[in-house]
Amino acid sequence: MRGRLDQEIAAAEREARAGRGDPALLARLAQLYVRVGRLEPARQVLLEARARLSPLVEGQDGAVDLAALWDEVDDLLQQVERDLAASGRDARRLELVARLEQGGLPPEEHEELLRLELEAGVELHPEPPRCPACRGGLADDGDGGPVRCARSGRDGDLCRHVDARDLYRCGRCGLVARAWSPETQGRLKVGPHEPPLGRLTRPRCPLCNGAVADWSQHALRCPKGDVGQLPRCPVCRQRGVHTRTLSCPRCQGEVATVPCREGARRR
């Protein structure tokens, strides 16, 4: 099959040369190149074909319309350029994976690798555990709970995240994100050494299954019950189910179930 296609390409190349750049012949040659995966030659002949075409054509009735061949060439050119870009991303991704397996990557290239893997929809190579501020190791409970900087905090071995209580590491991509509720904690000024904010889902009412923004208001308005029927939160002792799900801002994966934010101190 491939030998037959190669013969067709050779014949189309001769025909295109004899036709001195006829756009229709060039378009046909480009289609054959695409069929065998020769994207760069296809792009070159499509650019030449489009340069020789006018995008508009005047009909017999004087109406001006888009030229069918120009439209066909332009659509194929856009497809080829998308495929070339995807091929380049795949090559870069495989290069980074090989280097990672050989000895690791610097943080900025590991970030690039994760972005390319997310675009390609393939399995991720998570970042190693790393403190967002000092880039050192992390201490955690190993079970999807909060993490903090692993430095001791003694004898000057300090880091702003030694006593962190609301940092969580994504098990899928390795990103450390902060669980922060603007509704109860106010706005947070994010600095260069602070982790990104993860997305906290709204808790749901166990009576009506509705998403709840304010439990004190919902307790008065719940269509399926009243405040006395709602359970008490084990953290703040107020009525309602205050646990929330934290999603990773990079890979959108579920990071952790976060305890009550209702009693968090506003900053």
Phi and psi in degrees as GROMACS dihedral restraints (atoms count N, CA, C in turn):
[ dihedral_restraints ]
;  ai    aj    ak    al  type     phi  dphi    fc
    3     4     5     6     1   -66.3    20    10
    4     5     6     7     1   -38.5    20    10
    6     7     8     9     1   -62.4    20    10
    7     8     9    10     1   -37.1    20    10
    9    10    11    12     1   -66.5    20    10
   10    11    12    13     1   -40.4    20    10
   12    13    14    15     1   -65.2    20    10
   13    14    15    16     1   -39.6    20    10
   15    16    17    18     1   -61.0    20    10
   16    17    18    19     1   -38.4    20    10
   18    19    20    21     1   -65.5    20    10
   19    20    21    22     1   -41.4    20    10
   21    22    23    24     1   -62.9    20    10
   22    23    24    25     1   -39.3    20    10
   24    25    26    27     1   -66.4    20    10
   25    26    27    28     1   -44.4    20    10
   27    28    29    30     1   -60.8    20    10
   28    29    30    31     1   -41.9    20    10
   30    31    32    33     1   -65.9    20    10
   31    32    33    34     1   -41.1    20    10
   33    34    35    36     1   -66.7    20    10
   34    35    36    37     1   -35.6    20    10
   36    37    38    39     1   -64.9    20    10
   37    38    39    40     1   -41.9    20    10
   39    40    41    42     1   -64.8    20    10
   40    41    42    43     1   -42.3    20    10
   42    43    44    45     1   -64.4    20    10
   43    44    45    46     1   -39.8    20    10
   45    46    47    48     1   -66.5    20    10
   46    47    48    49     1   -39.5    20    10
   48    49    50    51     1   -66.1    20    10
   49    50    51    52     1   -39.9    20    10
   51    52    53    54     1   -68.0    20    10
   52    53    54    55     1   -32.0    20    10
   54    55    56    57     1   -80.9    20    10
   55    56    57    58     1     1.1    20    10
   57    58    59    60     1    51.1    20    10
   58    59    60    61     1    51.0    20    10
   60    61    62    63     1    80.4    20    10
   61    62    63    64     1    27.6    20    10
   63    64    65    66     1   -61.2    20    10
   64    65    66    67     1   124.9    20    10
   66    67    68    69     1   -57.6    20    10
   67    68    69    70     1   -37.9    20    10
   69    70    71    72     1   -65.3    20    10
   70    71    72    73     1   -40.0    20    10
   72    73    74    75     1   -67.2    20    10
   73    74    75    76     1   -39.3    20    10
   75    76    77    78     1   -65.2    20    10
   76    77    78    79     1   -39.2    20    10
   78    79    80    81     1   -63.6    20    10
   79    80    81    82     1   -41.7    20    10
   81    82    83    84     1   -64.9    20    10
   82    83    84    85     1   -40.6    20    10
   84    85    86    87     1   -63.0    20    10
   85    86    87    88     1   -41.1    20    10
   87    88    89    90     1   -62.5    20    10
   88    89    90    91     1   -39.6    20    10
   90    91    92    93     1   -62.4    20    10
   91    92    93    94     1   -37.5    20    10
   93    94    95    96     1   -68.8    20    10
   94    95    96    97     1   -40.9    20    10
   96    97    98    99     1   -57.8    20    10
   97    98    99   100     1   -43.4    20    10
   99   100   101   102     1   -62.5    20    10
  100   101   102   103     1   -39.1    20    10
  102   103   104   105     1   -61.5    20    10
  103   104   105   106     1   -30.7    20    10
  105   106   107   108     1  -102.5    20    10
  106   107   108   109     1     8.7    20    10
  108   109   110   111     1    80.6    20    10
  109   110   111   112     1    15.5    20    10
  111   112   113   114     1   -91.1    20    10
  112   113   114   115     1    80.4    20    10
  114   115   116   117     1   -75.2    20    10
  115   116   117   118     1   -38.6    20    10
  117   118   119   120     1   -67.5    20    10
  118   119   120   121     1   -46.0    20    10
  120   121   122   123     1   -60.3    20    10
  121   122   123   124     1   -36.9    20    10
  123   124   125   126     1   -61.5    20    10
  124   125   126   127     1   -42.5    20    10
  126   127   128   129     1   -62.2    20    10
  127   128   129   130     1   -42.0    20    10
  129   130   131   132     1   -64.4    20    10
  130   131   132   133     1   -44.9    20    10
  132   133   134   135     1   -71.7    20    10
  133   134   135   136     1   -30.4    20    10
  135   136   137   138     1   -69.3    20    10
  136   137   138   139     1   -38.8    20    10
  138   139   140   141     1   -62.6    20    10
  139   140   141   142     1   -41.1    20    10
  141   142   143   144     1   -65.3    20    10
  142   143   144   145     1   -42.3    20    10
  144   145   146   147     1   -63.7    20    10
  145   146   147   148     1   -44.3    20    10
  147   148   149   150     1   -65.8    20    10
  148   149   150   151     1   -33.5    20    10
  150   151   152   153     1   -66.9    20    10
  151   152   153   154     1   -25.2    20    10
  153   154   155   156     1   -92.5    20    10
  154   155   156   157     1    -0.8    20    10
  156   157   158   159     1  -109.3    20    10
  157   158   159   160     1   152.6    20    10
  159   160   161   162     1   -98.9    20    10
  160   161   162   163     1   133.2    20    10
  162   163   164   165     1   -68.8    20    10
  163   164   165   166     1   -18.6    20    10
  165   166   167   168     1  -116.2    20    10
  166   167   168   169     1   147.0    20    10
  168   169   170   171     1  -135.8    20    10
  169   170   171   172     1   142.5    20    10
  171   172   173   174     1   -98.9    20    10
  172   173   174   175     1   125.0    20    10
  174   175   176   177     1   -79.3    20    10
  175   176   177   178     1   176.7    20    10
  177   178   179   180     1   -64.3    20    10
  178   179   180   181     1   -26.5    20    10
  180   181   182   183     1   -89.1    20    10
  181   182   183   184     1     6.0    20    10
  183   184   185   186     1    87.8    20    10
  184   185   186   187     1    -4.9    20    10
  186   187   188   189     1   -75.1    20    10
  187   188   189   190     1   142.6    20    10
  189   190   191   192     1  -101.0    20    10
  190   191   192   193     1   130.4    20    10
  192   193   194   195     1  -138.8    20    10
  193   194   195   196     1   167.4    20    10
  195   196   197   198     1   -72.6    20    10
  196   197   198   199     1   131.2    20    10
  198   199   200   201     1   -66.5    20    10
  199   200   201   202     1   130.1    20    10
  201   202   203   204     1   -61.5    20    10
  202   203   204   205     1   -42.4    20    10
  204   205   206   207     1   -69.0    20    10
  205   206   207   208     1   -39.6    20    10
  207   208   209   210     1   -62.0    20    10
  208   209   210   211     1   -41.6    20    10
  210   211   212   213     1   -62.7    20    10
  211   212   213   214     1   -43.5    20    10
  213   214   215   216     1   -63.7    20    10
  214   215   216   217     1   -45.7    20    10
  216   217   218   219     1   -63.5    20    10
  217   218   219   220     1   -43.6    20    10
  219   220   221   222     1   -64.7    20    10
  220   221   222   223     1   -42.0    20    10
  222   223   224   225     1   -62.7    20    10
  223   224   225   226     1   -43.6    20    10
  225   226   227   228     1   -66.8    20    10
  226   227   228   229     1   -37.6    20    10
  228   229   230   231     1   -63.0    20    10
  229   230   231   232     1   -43.1    20    10
  231   232   233   234     1   -63.3    20    10
  232   233   234   235     1   -40.3    20    10
  234   235   236   237     1   -63.0    20    10
  235   236   237   238     1   -44.1    20    10
  237   238   239   240     1   -62.9    20    10
  238   239   240   241     1   -42.4    20    10
  240   241   242   243     1   -66.7    20    10
  241   242   243   244     1   -36.1    20    10
  243   244   245   246     1   -64.3    20    10
  244   245   246   247     1   -42.9    20    10
  246   247   248   249     1   -66.4    20    10
  247   248   249   250     1   -36.9    20    10
  249   250   251   252     1   -64.7    20    10
  250   251   252   253     1   -42.8    20    10
  252   253   254   255     1   -63.4    20    10
  253   254   255   256     1   -41.8    20    10
  255   256   257   258     1   -65.1    20    10
  256   257   258   259     1   -38.5    20    10
  258   259   260   261     1   -64.8    20    10
  259   260   261   262     1   -39.9    20    10
  261   262   263   264     1   -64.9    20    10
  262   263   264   265     1   -40.2    20    10
  264   265   266   267     1   -65.3    20    10
  265   266   267   268     1   -39.8    20    10
  267   268   269   270     1   -64.1    20    10
  268   269   270   271     1   -41.3    20    10
  270   271   272   273     1   -64.2    20    10
  271   272   273   274     1   -42.7    20    10
  273   274   275   276     1   -65.0    20    10
  274   275   276   277     1   -40.4    20    10
  276   277   278   279     1   -61.7    20    10
  277   278   279   280     1   -45.7    20    10
  279   280   281   282     1   -66.0    20    10
  280   281   282   283     1   -35.5    20    10
  282   283   284   285     1   -62.9    20    10
  283   284   285   286     1   -44.4    20    10
  285   286   287   288     1   -66.9    20    10
  286   287   288   289     1   -38.6    20    10
  288   289   290   291     1   -61.9    20    10
  289   290   291   292     1   -43.0    20    10
  291   292   293   294     1   -62.4    20    10
  292   293   294   295     1   -43.1    20    10
  294   295   296   297     1   -67.9    20    10
  295   296   297   298     1   -36.0    20    10
  297   298   299   300     1   -62.7    20    10
  298   299   300   301     1   -43.1    20    10
  300   301   302   303     1   -70.9    20    10
  301   302   303   304     1   -25.5    20    10
  303   304   305   306     1   -79.9    20    10
  304   305   306   307     1   -29.3    20    10
  306   307   308   309     1  -178.8    20    10
  307   308   309   310     1     7.9    20    10
  309   310   311   312     1   100.5    20    10
  310   311   312   313     1   167.7    20    10
  312   313   314   315     1  -129.3    20    10
  313   314   315   316     1   149.2    20    10
  315   316   317   318     1   -66.0    20    10
  316   317   318   319     1   157.3    20    10
  318   319   320   321     1   -53.7    20    10
  319   320   321   322     1   -41.2    20    10
  321   322   323   324     1   -67.4    20    10
  322   323   324   325     1   -33.8    20    10
  324   325   326   327     1   -78.3    20    10
  325   326   327   328     1   -31.1    20    10
  327   328   329   330     1   -65.9    20    10
  328   329   330   331     1   -37.9    20    10
  330   331   332   333     1   -61.4    20    10
  331   332   333   334     1   -42.4    20    10
  333   334   335   336     1   -62.2    20    10
  334   335   336   337     1   -42.6    20    10
  336   337   338   339     1   -60.1    20    10
  337   338   339   340     1   -44.9    20    10
  339   340   341   342     1   -63.7    20    10
  340   341   342   343     1   -39.3    20    10
  342   343   344   345     1   -62.5    20    10
  343   344   345   346     1   -43.4    20    10
  345   346   347   348     1   -66.6    20    10
  346   347   348   349     1   -37.8    20    10
  348   349   350   351     1   -68.5    20    10
  349   350   351   352     1   -37.3    20    10
  351   352   353   354     1   -65.5    20    10
  352   353   354   355     1   -40.1    20    10
  354   355   356   357     1   -64.4    20    10
  355   356   357   358     1   -37.7    20    10
  357   358   359   360     1   -82.1    20    10
  358   359   360   361     1   -13.9    20    10
  360   361   362   363     1    70.3    20    10
  361   362   363   364     1    33.2    20    10
  363   364   365   366     1  -107.8    20    10
  364   365   366   367     1   174.1    20    10
  366   367   368   369     1   -62.0    20    10
  367   368   369   370     1   139.4    20    10
  369   370   371   372     1   -89.4    20    10
  370   371   372   373     1   149.6    20    10
  372   373   374   375     1  -102.9    20    10
  373   374   375   376     1    98.9    20    10
  375   376   377   378     1   -64.6    20    10
  376   377   378   379     1   152.6    20    10
  378   379   380   381     1   -65.8    20    10
  379   380   381   382     1   149.4    20    10
  381   382   383   384     1   -68.3    20    10
  382   383   384   385     1   155.1    20    10
  384   385   386   387     1   -57.3    20    10
  385   386   387   388     1   125.5    20    10
  387   388   389   390     1  -150.6    20    10
  388   389   390   391     1   133.0    20    10
  390   391   392   393     1   -68.1    20    10
  391   392   393   394     1   133.3    20    10
  393   394   395   396     1   -64.0    20    10
  394   395   396   397     1   -25.1    20    10
  396   397   398   399     1   -91.3    20    10
  397   398   399   400     1   -57.8    20    10
  399   400   401   402     1   -99.3    20    10
  400   401   402   403     1    -4.6    20    10
  402   403   404   405     1    66.1    20    10
  403   404   405   406     1    16.1    20    10
  405   406   407   408     1   -85.7    20    10
  406   407   408   409     1  -170.2    20    10
  408   409   410   411     1   -72.6    20    10
  409   410   411   412     1   169.0    20    10
  411   412   413   414     1  -115.6    20    10
  412   413   414   415     1   148.2    20    10
  414   415   416   417     1  -109.7    20    10
  415   416   417   418     1   135.5    20    10
  417   418   419   420     1  -151.1    20    10
  418   419   420   421     1   178.2    20    10
  420   421   422   423     1   -91.6    20    10
  421   422   423   424     1    -1.8    20    10
  423   424   425   426     1    71.4    20    10
  424   425   426   427     1    11.6    20    10
  426   427   428   429     1  -137.7    20    10
  427   428   429   430     1    40.8    20    10
  429   430   431   432     1    75.3    20    10
  430   431   432   433     1    11.1    20    10
  432   433   434   435     1   -88.7    20    10
  433   434   435   436     1  -170.9    20    10
  435   436   437   438     1   -67.2    20    10
  436   437   438   439     1   154.2    20    10
  438   439   440   441     1  -120.3    20    10
  439   440   441   442     1   163.4    20    10
  441   442   443   444     1  -149.9    20    10
  442   443   444   445     1   170.0    20    10
  444   445   446   447     1   -65.3    20    10
  445   446   447   448     1   139.4    20    10
  447   448   449   450     1   -82.5    20    10
  448   449   450   451     1    -2.2    20    10
  450   451   452   453     1   -65.8    20    10
  451   452   453   454     1   154.7    20    10
  453   454   455   456     1   -76.8    20    10
  454   455   456   457     1   -30.8    20    10
  456   457   458   459     1    81.1    20    10
  457   458   459   460     1     1.2    20    10
  459   460   461   462     1  -104.8    20    10
  460   461   462   463     1   153.2    20    10
  462   463   464   465     1    54.1    20    10
  463   464   465   466     1    40.4    20    10
  465   466   467   468     1    82.0    20    10
  466   467   468   469     1     1.5    20    10
  468   469   470   471     1   -83.8    20    10
  469   470   471   472     1    68.2    20    10
  471   472   473   474     1  -104.5    20    10
  472   473   474   475     1   152.1    20    10
  474   475   476   477     1  -151.9    20    10
  475   476   477   478     1   148.1    20    10
  477   478   479   480     1   -64.0    20    10
  478   479   480   481     1   -16.9    20    10
  480   481   482   483     1  -107.2    20    10
  481   482   483   484     1    15.6    20    10
  483   484   485   486     1   -61.5    20    10
  484   485   486   487     1   -39.6    20    10
  486   487   488   489     1  -108.3    20    10
  487   488   489   490     1    26.3    20    10
  489   490   491   492     1   -61.7    20    10
  490   491   492   493     1   142.7    20    10
  492   493   494   495     1  -122.3    20    10
  493   494   495   496     1    -8.1    20    10
  495   496   497   498     1  -128.8    20    10
  496   497   498   499     1    28.1    20    10
  498   499   500   501     1  -101.8    20    10
  499   500   501   502     1   138.5    20    10
  501   502   503   504     1  -136.3    20    10
  502   503   504   505     1   143.3    20    10
  504   505   506   507     1  -103.9    20    10
  505   506   507   508     1   128.7    20    10
  507   508   509   510     1   -69.7    20    10
  508   509   510   511     1   125.2    20    10
  510   511   512   513     1   -72.2    20    10
  511   512   513   514     1   -16.0    20    10
  513   514   515   516     1   -87.7    20    10
  514   515   516   517     1   -46.7    20    10
  516   517   518   519     1  -117.1    20    10
  517   518   519   520     1    -9.1    20    10
  519   520   521   522     1    89.1    20    10
  520   521   522   523     1    -1.5    20    10
  522   523   524   525     1   -69.1    20    10
  523   524   525   526     1   137.6    20    10
  525   526   527   528     1   -92.6    20    10
  526   527   528   529     1   123.1    20    10
  528   529   530   531     1  -123.9    20    10
  529   530   531   532     1   154.2    20    10
  531   532   533   534     1   -98.9    20    10
  532   533   534   535     1   134.6    20    10
  534   535   536   537     1   -87.3    20    10
  535   536   537   538     1   113.0    20    10
  537   538   539   540     1  -141.5    20    10
  538   539   540   541     1   130.4    20    10
  540   541   542   543     1  -108.1    20    10
  541   542   543   544     1   106.2    20    10
  543   544   545   546     1   -59.6    20    10
  544   545   546   547     1   -29.0    20    10
  546   547   548   549     1   -65.3    20    10
  547   548   549   550     1   -38.3    20    10
  549   550   551   552     1  -107.2    20    10
  550   551   552   553     1   -22.9    20    10
  552   553   554   555     1  -108.9    20    10
  553   554   555   556     1    -5.5    20    10
  555   556   557   558     1    80.2    20    10
  556   557   558   559     1  -170.1    20    10
  558   559   560   561     1   -82.1    20    10
  559   560   561   562     1   146.2    20    10
  561   562   563   564     1  -116.7    20    10
  562   563   564   565     1   126.7    20    10
  564   565   566   567     1   -82.9    20    10
  565   566   567   568     1   111.1    20    10
  567   568   569   570     1   -88.4    20    10
  568   569   570   571     1   126.8    20    10
  570   571   572   573     1  -106.6    20    10
  571   572   573   574     1   178.4    20    10
  573   574   575   576     1   -65.6    20    10
  574   575   576   577     1   -21.0    20    10
  576   577   578   579     1  -104.9    20    10
  577   578   579   580     1    12.3    20    10
  579   580   581   582     1  -102.1    20    10
  580   581   582   583     1   145.9    20    10
  582   583   584   585     1   -73.2    20    10
  583   584   585   586     1   160.6    20    10
  585   586   587   588     1   -68.7    20    10
  586   587   588   589     1   159.6    20    10
  588   589   590   591     1   -85.2    20    10
  589   590   591   592     1   128.0    20    10
  591   592   593   594     1   -77.2    20    10
  592   593   594   595     1   166.3    20    10
  594   595   596   597     1   -94.7    20    10
  595   596   597   598     1   120.9    20    10
  597   598   599   600     1   -95.3    20    10
  598   599   600   601     1   122.4    20    10
  600   601   602   603     1   -70.9    20    10
  601   602   603   604     1   154.6    20    10
  603   604   605   606     1   -74.7    20    10
  604   605   606   607     1   140.3    20    10
  606   607   608   609     1   -66.7    20    10
  607   608   609   610     1   158.6    20    10
  609   610   611   612     1  -114.6    20    10
  610   611   612   613     1   142.0    20    10
  612   613   614   615     1   -72.4    20    10
  613   614   615   616     1   130.1    20    10
  615   616   617   618     1   -71.8    20    10
  616   617   618   619     1   -12.2    20    10
  618   619   620   621     1   -90.3    20    10
  619   620   621   622     1   -49.3    20    10
  621   622   623   624     1  -109.9    20    10
  622   623   624   625     1    -6.4    20    10
  624   625   626   627     1    66.8    20    10
  625   626   627   628     1    15.2    20    10
  627   628   629   630     1   -83.5    20    10
  628   629   630   631     1   150.4    20    10
  630   631   632   633     1   -71.9    20    10
  631   632   633   634     1   138.2    20    10
  633   634   635   636     1  -116.8    20    10
  634   635   636   637     1   124.5    20    10
  636   637   638   639     1   -92.7    20    10
  637   638   639   640     1   -35.5    20    10
  639   640   641   642     1  -140.0    20    10
  640   641   642   643     1   111.0    20    10
  642   643   644   645     1   -66.8    20    10
  643   644   645   646     1   -34.5    20    10
  645   646   647   648     1   -64.0    20    10
  646   647   648   649     1   -35.9    20    10
  648   649   650   651     1   -76.7    20    10
  649   650   651   652     1   -39.6    20    10
  651   652   653   654     1   -65.6    20    10
  652   653   654   655     1   -35.6    20    10
  654   655   656   657     1   -60.0    20    10
  655   656   657   658     1   -28.7    20    10
  657   658   659   660     1   -84.4    20    10
  658   659   660   661     1   -21.6    20    10
  660   661   662   663     1  -117.2    20    10
  661   662   663   664     1    -2.1    20    10
  663   664   665   666     1   -57.6    20    10
  664   665   666   667     1   125.9    20    10
  666   667   668   669     1   -72.6    20    10
  667   668   669   670     1   -12.1    20    10
  669   670   671   672     1  -111.1    20    10
  670   671   672   673     1     4.3    20    10
  672   673   674   675     1   179.4    20    10
  673   674   675   676     1  -168.8    20    10
  675   676   677   678     1  -132.8    20    10
  676   677   678   679     1   179.6    20    10
  678   679   680   681     1   -59.2    20    10
  679   680   681   682     1   -32.9    20    10
  681   682   683   684     1   -67.9    20    10
  682   683   684   685     1   -19.9    20    10
  684   685   686   687     1   -89.9    20    10
  685   686   687   688     1   -13.0    20    10
  687   688   689   690     1   -80.8    20    10
  688   689   690   691     1   141.5    20    10
  690   691   692   693     1   -69.9    20    10
  691   692   693   694     1   162.2    20    10
  693   694   695   696     1   -92.8    20    10
  694   695   696   697     1   137.1    20    10
  696   697   698   699     1   -67.8    20    10
  697   698   699   700     1   130.7    20    10
  699   700   701   702     1   -69.2    20    10
  700   701   702   703     1   -13.7    20    10
  702   703   704   705     1   -91.3    20    10
  703   704   705   706     1   -55.3    20    10
  705   706   707   708     1  -102.3    20    10
  706   707   708   709     1    -7.8    20    10
  708   709   710   711     1    67.3    20    10
  709   710   711   712     1    11.2    20    10
  711   712   713   714     1   -88.8    20    10
  712   713   714   715     1   162.2    20    10
  714   715   716   717     1   -70.6    20    10
  715   716   717   718     1   137.8    20    10
  717   718   719   720     1   127.3    20    10
  718   719   720   721     1   163.3    20    10
  720   721   722   723     1  -102.4    20    10
  721   722   723   724     1   104.6    20    10
  723   724   725   726     1   -98.7    20    10
  724   725   726   727     1    -0.7    20    10
  726   727   728   729     1   -68.6    20    10
  727   728   729   730     1   145.4    20    10
  729   730   731   732     1  -137.1    20    10
  730   731   732   733     1   157.7    20    10
  732   733   734   735     1   -97.2    20    10
  733   734   735   736     1   131.7    20    10
  735   736   737   738     1   -99.9    20    10
  736   737   738   739     1   125.9    20    10
  738   739   740   741     1  -107.2    20    10
  739   740   741   742     1   145.1    20    10
  741   742   743   744     1   -71.4    20    10
  742   743   744   745     1   130.0    20    10
  744   745   746   747     1   -72.3    20    10
  745   746   747   748     1   -12.5    20    10
  747   748   749   750     1   -97.1    20    10
  748   749   750   751     1   -54.2    20    10
  750   751   752   753     1  -103.4    20    10
  751   752   753   754     1    -3.3    20    10
  753   754   755   756     1    66.8    20    10
  754   755   756   757     1     9.9    20    10
  756   757   758   759     1   -74.7    20    10
  757   758   759   760     1   160.0    20    10
  759   760   761   762     1   -77.9    20    10
  760   761   762   763     1   123.3    20    10
  762   763   764   765     1   -91.4    20    10
  763   764   765   766     1   -53.2    20    10
  765   766   767   768     1  -166.1    20    10
  766   767   768   769     1   164.4    20    10
  768   769   770   771     1   -94.2    20    10
  769   770   771   772     1   119.7    20    10
  771   772   773   774     1   -98.2    20    10
  772   773   774   775     1   133.6    20    10
  774   775   776   777     1   -69.2    20    10
  775   776   777   778     1  -177.8    20    10
  777   778   779   780     1   -49.9    20    10
  778   779   780   781     1   131.6    20    10
  780   781   782   783     1  -108.0    20    10
  781   782   783   784     1    -1.0    20    10
  783   784   785   786     1   -64.5    20    10
  784   785   786   787     1   -35.0    20    10
  786   787   788   789     1   -97.3    20    10
  787   788   789   790     1    10.0    20    10
  789   790   791   792     1   -65.5    20    10
  790   791   792   793     1   143.7    20    10
  792   793   794   795     1   -73.2    20    10
  793   794   795   796     1   131.3    20    10
  795   796   797   798     1   -71.0    20    10
  796   797   798   799     1   142.0    20    10
